[in-house]
């Protein structure tokens, strides 16, 4: 697995086009990575981080060729950084503490009756979105570490950004173009590894739904204790 970072320049026309549509960015990322859309471990994941700078992160089974993205939408003078992710994944072990960042699409299945597939519905309130990740942490291979004095949701993690991108997607089976809305939620917090194998799977396979559209990628960073 490889993890790539590219700094984007939102003032550039094509950068705005890519950033304005998860569907467009999805196509650009697949072209750079060879087009693997399979679900599960080894699939392509991507995420856009926005702050003092705008960065595109891409996780892929093979080292991608992102030269077109850099040329068309990259920050002038910026570079593409690609790291071999495997050594880091192999070093994960129980008890380690890491800071994390995750963009996800928290949702739930609403029952449609016996024998019928549940209808997916996005969580829309901050508290619903927090609880979505809190209740899944154990199965994902980690526990959340409080960063304050209380063990409430505010202390366990922070929702730092929320958005609802809307875009069209072709539905060839139905012969129509569907309207897609994502409850894009950016989480930050501190985790402790409880099951290294499960956490590795979560990092590689992605977390939650809408993985093709900028959700599911969790990255870890060294946690500095105060």
ZIDAKA-V387543 format. One record per pair of residues at least 4 apart in sequence whose C-alpha atoms are under 8 Angstrom apart, sorted by the first residue. I is the first residue (numbers start at 1). J is the second residue. If there is no record, write none. Layout:
i,j
I,J
I,J
//
This chain:
i,j
1,42
1,59
1,60
1,61
1,62
1,63
1,84
1,85
1,86
1,204
2,59
2,60
2,61
2,62
2,63
2,82
2,83
2,84
2,85
2,86
3,57
3,58
3,59
3,60
3,82
3,83
3,84
3,85
4,56
4,57
4,58
4,59
4,64
4,80
4,81
4,82
4,83
5,55
5,56
5,57
5,58
5,80
5,81
5,82
6,55
6,56
6,57
6,70
6,74
6,78
6,79
6,80
6,81
7,53
7,54
7,55
7,56
7,70
7,74
7,75
7,78
7,79
7,80
8,15
8,53
8,54
8,55
8,56
8,70
8,73
8,74
8,75
9,15
9,54
9,73
9,74
9,75
9,76
10,15
10,16
10,19
10,54
10,73
11,15
11,16
12,16
12,72
12,73
13,17
13,73
14,18
14,72
14,73
15,19
15,72
15,73
15,74
16,20
17,21
17,24
18,22
18,24
18,25
18,28
19,25
21,25
21,165
21,166
21,167
22,26
22,165
22,167
22,213
22,214
23,27
23,167
23,168
23,169
23,213
24,28
25,29
25,213
26,30
26,212
26,213
26,214
27,31
28,32
28,69
29,33
29,35
29,46
29,58
29,66
30,34
30,35
30,36
30,37
30,44
31,35
32,64
32,65
32,66
32,68
33,44
33,60
33,62
33,63
33,64
33,65
33,66
34,64
36,43
36,44
37,43
37,44
37,212
38,43
38,44
39,43
39,205
40,204
40,205
40,206
41,201
41,204
41,205
41,206
42,60
42,61
42,204
42,205
43,60
43,61
43,204
43,205
44,58
44,59
44,60
44,61
44,212
45,58
45,59
45,60
45,206
45,211
45,212
45,214
45,215
45,216
45,217
46,56
46,57
46,58
46,59
46,211
46,212
46,213
46,214
46,215
46,216
46,217
47,56
47,57
47,58
47,103
47,214
47,215
47,217
48,54
48,55
48,56
48,57
48,214
49,53
49,54
49,55
49,56
49,57
50,54
50,55
59,217
60,64
63,82
66,70
66,80
67,71
67,80
68,72
69,73
69,74
70,74
70,75
70,78
70,79
70,80
74,78
74,79
85,89
86,90
87,91
88,92
89,200
92,96
92,193
92,196
92,200
93,193
93,195
93,196
94,192
94,193
94,194
94,195
94,196
95,192
95,193
95,194
96,192
96,193
97,190
97,191
97,192
97,193
97,222
97,223
98,190
98,191
98,192
98,220
98,221
98,222
98,223
99,188
99,189
99,190
99,191
99,220
99,221
99,222
99,223
100,187
100,188
100,189
100,190
100,191
100,218
100,219
100,220
100,221
101,186
101,187
101,188
101,189
101,218
101,219
101,220
102,186
102,187
102,188
102,215
102,216
102,217
102,218
102,219
103,184
103,185
103,186
103,187
103,214
103,215
103,216
103,217
103,218
104,183
104,184
104,185
104,186
104,187
104,207
104,208
104,209
104,210
104,214
104,215
104,216
104,217
105,122
105,182
105,183
105,184
105,185
105,208
105,209
105,210
105,215
105,216
106,122
106,123
106,129
106,132
106,133
106,183
106,184
106,185
106,208
106,209
107,120
107,121
107,122
107,123
107,132
107,208
107,209
108,120
108,121
108,122
108,123
109,118
109,119
109,120
109,121
110,118
110,119
110,120
110,121
111,116
111,117
111,118
111,119
112,116
112,117
112,118
112,119
113,118
122,182
122,183
123,128
123,129
123,183
124,128
124,129
124,183
125,129
126,130
126,159
127,131
127,153
128,132
129,133
129,159
129,185
130,134
130,153
130,157
130,158
130,159
131,135
131,153
132,136
133,137
134,144
134,153
134,156
136,140
137,141
137,142
137,143
137,144
138,142
138,143
138,194
139,198
140,198
140,199
140,201
140,202
141,193
141,194
141,195
141,196
141,197
141,198
141,199
141,202
142,191
142,192
142,193
142,194
142,195
142,199
143,191
143,192
143,193
143,194
144,156
144,157
144,189
144,190
144,191
144,192
145,156
145,189
145,190
145,191
145,192
146,150
146,151
146,155
146,156
146,157
146,190
147,155
147,156
147,157
147,189
147,190
148,155
148,156
149,155
150,155
151,155
151,156
152,156
153,157
154,158
156,189
156,190
157,187
157,188
157,189
157,190
158,187
158,188
158,189
159,185
159,186
159,187
159,188
160,185
160,186
160,187
160,188
161,185
161,186
161,187
162,183
162,184
162,185
162,186
163,182
163,183
163,184
163,185
164,181
164,182
164,183
164,184
165,181
165,182
165,183
165,184
166,179
166,180
166,181
166,182
167,179
167,180
167,181
168,177
168,178
168,179
168,180
169,177
169,178
169,179
169,180
170,175
170,176
170,177
170,178
171,175
171,176
171,177
171,178
172,176
182,210
184,215
190,223
193,199
195,199
196,200
197,201
198,202
199,203
200,204
201,205
201,206
202,206
202,207
203,207
203,217
203,218
203,219
206,211
206,215
206,216
206,217
206,218
207,211
207,215
207,216
207,217
207,218
208,215
208,216
209,215
209,216
210,214
210,215
210,216
211,215
211,216
211,217
//
